[in-house]
Amino acid sequence: MTEAPIRVALDAMGGDDAPAMVVKGADHALRLQPDLHLILVGDRAVLSGLVAKCELLSKADVRIIHTDEVVLNEDKPSLALRRGKNSSMRMAIDLVSSGEADCVVSAGNTGALMAMSKVGLRMLKGISRPAMVTRVPTKLGDCCMLDLGANVVCDAENLVQFGLMGRIFANVVSGIDQPRVALLNVGSEEQKGHDELREAAAMLRKLDGQGFDFHGFVEGDDIADGTVDVVVTDGFTGNIALKTAEGTARMFFQTIRESVDKSLLSKIGLLIARPVLRNLRRRFDPRSHNGAVFVGLNGISVKSHGGTDMVGFANAISVAAELVRRDFLTQVRQQIENLGSMGKENGKVEG
């Protein structure tokens, strides 16, 4: 645990409604966690005006680092990497690599954030690619899921590394002593799935029982059922699964609202059921799960949804701060080394 203020670097210009959304989210985050020291990177003139309108940020010791360069949503990662050295995204990442910040949060271009984070923060020893991981709600609590879009195509070795990192994330962040890890597949039978999945499963089975609990294959409905604590897949499949779940949750609550407006009786029913519906909304609101972590990096980098609001962005900031409080990177290094050494004895897992 750390007692010093947690220094959070924010890409203030990243996101659909940035910088206003970022500044409002930062103000909301301070309301929840007064021990944060926020560093806003972006257009100083614009940010200063927005900060002045905020109840808490205007009184806090907020640092603004100026740049008028921005990574656009349509920029290709390779182009952003070459030309974006003075962008708000890259400068925020560099604050972490230089030790001036403990973590970075951005709602900007996902591919660019991954590429810049990988170059600026570097990979942990034994890991070849970073993966995006977040917690999703299930019947039994939460489930950690990765990759969510950082790597569209993955080989067996990537999936094994994601399994190791997901297991550590669930252990450190969710507090699960022995997380159950599974690969997302089109069936639970061993012969199902493409070659990379079956190869990854064979490698993970060799770790089973040696500080690692491999459940095997799970299907999409197992995620919501809470069958396992960690679900591993490639970024293409993971991103679609996550967005489908979020869209379904929004449709569910929108349908309830539309139904209530149709009759007086339904409005009365809503008043009676309001406490239950409020709890449901809080649990399944995508904003409350906003903030995907790039695991495998030698630094903490968190990706917020680009279209989120201040509540969602504040949650992404909270995710980053919590990883710092729990000394996540130290524990990842130690456990990767321990699990990696077992993996080398039983099958290749290192990059």
Backbone hydrogen bonds, N-H to C=O, Kabsch-Sander energy under -0.5 kcal/mol:
donor,donor_aa,acceptor,acceptor_aa,energy
6,I,35,D,-1.4
7,R,5,P,-0.6
8,V,6,I,-0.7
8,V,37,H,-2.5
9,A,7,R,-0.6
9,A,103,C,-2.9
10,L,39,I,-3.3
11,D,105,V,-2.4
12,A,10,L,-1.6
12,A,41,V,-1.4
13,M,41,V,-0.6
14,G,11,D,-1.4
16,D,306,G,-2.6
17,D,306,G,-0.6
18,A,15,G,-1.1
21,M,17,D,-2.3
23,V,19,P,-2.5
24,K,20,A,-2.5
25,G,21,M,-2.6
26,A,22,V,-2.5
27,D,23,V,-2.2
28,H,24,K,-2.3
29,A,25,G,-2.3
30,L,26,A,-1.9
31,R,27,D,-1.3
32,L,28,H,-1.3
33,Q,29,A,-2.8
36,L,33,Q,-1.4
37,H,6,I,-3.1
38,L,36,L,-0.6
39,I,8,V,-2.8
40,L,38,L,-0.5
40,L,63,R,-2.8
41,V,10,L,-2.3
42,G,40,L,-0.6
42,G,65,I,-2.4
44,R,42,G,-0.6
47,L,43,D,-2.8
48,S,44,R,-2.9
49,G,45,A,-1.4
50,L,46,V,-1.8
51,V,47,L,-2.9
52,A,48,S,-1.9
53,K,49,G,-0.6
53,K,50,L,-0.8
54,C,51,V,-1.8
58,S,54,C,-1.2
59,K,56,L,-1.2
60,A,56,L,-1.1
60,A,57,L,-0.5
62,V,60,A,-1.8
63,R,38,L,-1.9
65,I,40,L,-2.9
65,I,63,R,-0.5
66,H,64,I,-0.5
67,T,42,G,-1.4
69,E,86,N,-0.6
72,L,70,V,-0.6
75,D,72,L,-1.2
80,A,76,K,-2.7
81,L,77,P,-2.3
82,R,78,S,-1.7
83,R,79,L,-2.8
84,G,80,A,-1.8
87,S,84,G,-1.8
88,S,69,E,-1.8
91,M,87,S,-2.5
92,A,88,S,-1.6
93,I,89,M,-2.0
94,D,90,R,-2.6
95,L,91,M,-1.1
96,V,92,A,-0.8
96,V,93,I,-1.0
97,S,93,I,-1.8
98,S,94,D,-2.0
99,G,96,V,-1.0
100,E,95,L,-1.7
101,A,95,L,-1.7
102,D,7,R,-2.6
103,C,7,R,-1.2
104,V,300,I,-1.9
105,V,9,A,-2.3
106,S,302,V,-2.1
113,L,109,N,-2.4
114,M,110,T,-2.4
115,A,111,G,-2.4
116,M,112,A,-3.0
117,S,113,L,-2.4
118,K,114,M,-2.5
119,V,115,A,-2.0
120,G,116,M,-3.3
121,L,117,S,-2.7
122,R,117,S,-0.7
122,R,118,K,-0.9
124,L,296,G,-2.9
127,I,124,L,-2.0
131,A,295,V,-1.9
133,V,131,A,-0.5
133,V,293,V,-2.2
134,T,145,M,-1.5
136,V,143,C,-3.0
138,T,141,G,-2.9
139,K,224,A,-2.7
141,G,138,T,-0.7
143,C,136,V,-2.5
144,C,229,D,-3.0
145,M,134,T,-2.6
146,L,231,V,-2.3
147,D,132,M,-0.5
148,L,132,M,-0.5
159,L,155,D,-1.9
160,V,156,A,-2.1
161,Q,157,E,-2.2
162,F,158,N,-2.5
163,G,159,L,-2.0
164,L,160,V,-2.1
165,M,161,Q,-2.6
166,G,162,F,-3.0
167,R,163,G,-2.0
168,I,164,L,-1.7
169,F,165,M,-2.6
170,A,166,G,-2.5
171,N,167,R,-1.7
172,V,168,I,-2.9
173,V,169,F,-2.8
174,S,169,F,-0.9
174,S,170,A,-0.5
176,I,170,A,-1.8
177,D,175,G,-0.6
181,V,179,P,-0.6
181,V,213,D,-2.9
182,A,230,V,-2.2
183,L,216,G,-2.5
184,L,232,V,-2.8
185,N,218,V,-3.0
192,K,189,E,-1.6
198,R,194,H,-2.0
199,E,195,D,-2.6
200,A,196,E,-2.4
201,A,197,L,-2.5
202,A,198,R,-1.9
203,M,199,E,-1.9
204,L,200,A,-2.4
205,R,201,A,-2.2
206,K,202,A,-0.8
207,L,204,L,-1.1
208,D,204,L,-0.9
209,G,212,F,-3.0
210,Q,207,L,-2.3
212,F,207,L,-0.5
213,D,179,P,-0.7
214,F,212,F,-0.7
215,H,181,V,-3.6
215,H,213,D,-0.6
216,G,181,V,-0.7
217,F,188,S,-0.5
218,V,183,L,-2.4
222,D,219,E,-1.4
223,I,219,E,-0.6
223,I,220,G,-1.2
224,A,220,G,-0.7
225,D,221,D,-1.3
226,G,222,D,-0.9
226,G,223,I,-0.9
227,T,222,D,-1.9
229,D,180,R,-1.6
230,V,180,R,-2.2
231,V,144,C,-2.7
232,V,182,A,-2.6
232,V,230,V,-0.5
233,T,146,L,-2.0
235,G,151,N,-2.9
236,F,151,N,-0.5
236,F,152,V,-0.7
238,G,234,D,-2.6
239,N,235,G,-2.0
240,I,236,F,-1.7
241,A,237,T,-2.5
242,L,238,G,-2.4
243,K,239,N,-2.6
244,T,240,I,-2.4
245,A,241,A,-2.0
246,E,242,L,-2.4
247,G,243,K,-2.6
248,T,244,T,-2.2
249,A,245,A,-2.1
250,R,246,E,-2.2
251,M,247,G,-2.4
252,F,248,T,-2.3
253,F,249,A,-1.9
254,Q,250,R,-2.3
255,T,251,M,-2.5
256,I,252,F,-1.7
257,R,253,F,-2.0
258,E,254,Q,-2.4
259,S,255,T,-2.2
260,V,256,I,-2.2
261,D,257,R,-1.3
262,K,259,S,-1.3
263,S,260,V,-0.9
267,K,263,S,-1.4
268,I,264,L,-2.1
269,G,265,L,-2.3
270,L,266,S,-2.0
271,L,267,K,-1.8
272,I,268,I,-1.7
273,A,269,G,-2.4
274,R,270,L,-1.1
277,L,273,A,-2.5
278,R,274,R,-2.7
279,N,275,P,-1.8
280,L,276,V,-2.2
281,R,277,L,-2.8
282,R,278,R,-2.3
283,R,279,N,-2.0
284,F,280,L,-2.5
285,D,281,R,-1.5
288,S,285,D,-1.6
289,H,286,P,-1.2
290,N,287,R,-1.1
292,A,303,K,-2.9
293,V,133,V,-2.9
294,F,301,S,-2.5
295,V,131,A,-2.7
295,V,293,V,-1.2
297,L,294,F,-0.7
298,N,122,R,-3.0
299,G,297,L,-0.7
300,I,102,D,-0.5
301,S,299,G,-0.7
302,V,104,V,-2.6
303,K,292,A,-3.5
304,S,106,S,-3.0
304,S,302,V,-0.6
308,T,305,H,-1.1
313,F,309,D,-2.5
314,A,310,M,-2.3
315,N,311,V,-1.6
316,A,312,G,-1.8
317,I,313,F,-2.1
318,S,314,A,-2.0
319,V,315,N,-2.2
320,A,316,A,-2.0
321,A,317,I,-2.5
322,E,318,S,-2.4
323,L,319,V,-1.8
324,V,320,A,-1.5
325,R,321,A,-2.4
326,R,322,E,-2.1
327,D,324,V,-1.6
328,F,323,L,-2.6
331,Q,327,D,-1.7
332,V,328,F,-2.5
333,R,329,L,-2.6
334,Q,330,T,-2.1
335,Q,331,Q,-2.6
336,I,332,V,-2.9
337,E,333,R,-1.9
338,N,334,Q,-2.1
339,L,335,Q,-3.2
340,G,336,I,-2.8
341,S,337,E,-1.9
342,M,338,N,-1.3
343,G,339,L,-2.3
344,K,340,G,-2.2
345,E,341,S,-1.0
346,N,342,M,-1.2
347,G,343,G,-2.2
